[in-house]
Amino acid sequence: MQNGFIQLYEKDDDAIRAELSTGLLAPQAFTSPKYLYDALGSKLFTAICELPEYYPTRIEAAIIEAHRSDIARVIGRGVTMIDLGAGNCSKASRLFSVLQPAQYVAVDISVDFLRDAIGRLREQFPHMKMTAIGMDFSSTLDLPDAVRGEKRLFFYPGSSIGNFSPEDAVAFLCRIREACRPDGGLLIGVDLVKESHVLNAAYDDSLGLTAAFNLNLLLHLNNLLGANFDPRDWKHRAFFNEEKGRIEMHLEAGRNTTVTWPQGERRFWHGDRIHTECSYKYGQDDFLQLLERAGFGQFHVWTDERNWFMVCHAHAV
Ligand code: AVI
């Protein structure tokens, strides 16, 4: 540990290549959505959040802004605020003045992403104890001793929970519940089911930023795997699958093409797809049931007037 920066995650290139190869060679080819976020992919995602069609970021911020005092009343002051996927820490820092956390813990896959943000926050909030942890929190939530055990508030905004399948979401929420202890809780943002045309536009925008975000995955795969994908051979496909309650993102081959990499080779026929992301959309009660299954209760829910998005606080019970 150096100045409150703790790196617990070490990249295992062989494991990454094996995982990607398995997915690309599966009968229905797939990749994990985490591979959408190389340096360019992360910048494209930041730009997506500014798009008129991509409503979740804007609506979540408006809900939190409108209900800050009530959220603070429910949560209380002096929590240990653990920000999962903290990024530039901006969402959490908007709550600092009302929550006055005793410690702020920013968690992301790499502490390098967090360095600048934490540096800026320390200038703004010189008396707050801050810790940055580099870990892959989707697989483990074993937090180091530097994180206070009292009144833990996990903060998981942005509806990132939607990128897990419902079963995996429950398993992840169980891990949060376990790391919470009885006096802790979770503040989470969840995107809600709505009309298909709104959802489809949010994931297939008119400027083509989401298409670029999806296609950039192929450049990332070329880097990670040494593959020879040509993004010009592929098309972005995104649509709401009503039966499964999720947006699906795919890359579809625009012509017959053979892709090779050191561990494998695959012939994709015109129209074949690689499934790159799911983004589940929940009914309010359905999501509260998932939280209940994970051991949370005493819910407080805040939404916008159209019920497009919810911010929910849940106590560990
Ligand atoms: C990060 N995650 C919550 C985004 C979502 O809406 O599922 C990722 C995204 N994919 C396409 N646009 C945004």
Boltz pocket constraint, residues with backbone or C-beta under 6 A from the ligand:
constraints:
  - pocket:
      binder: B
      contacts: [[A, 48], [A, 56], [A, 158], [A, 159], [A, 160], [A, 161], [A, 162], [A, 163], [A, 202], [A, 203], [A, 210], [A, 277], [A, 278], [A, 279]]
      max_distance: 6.0
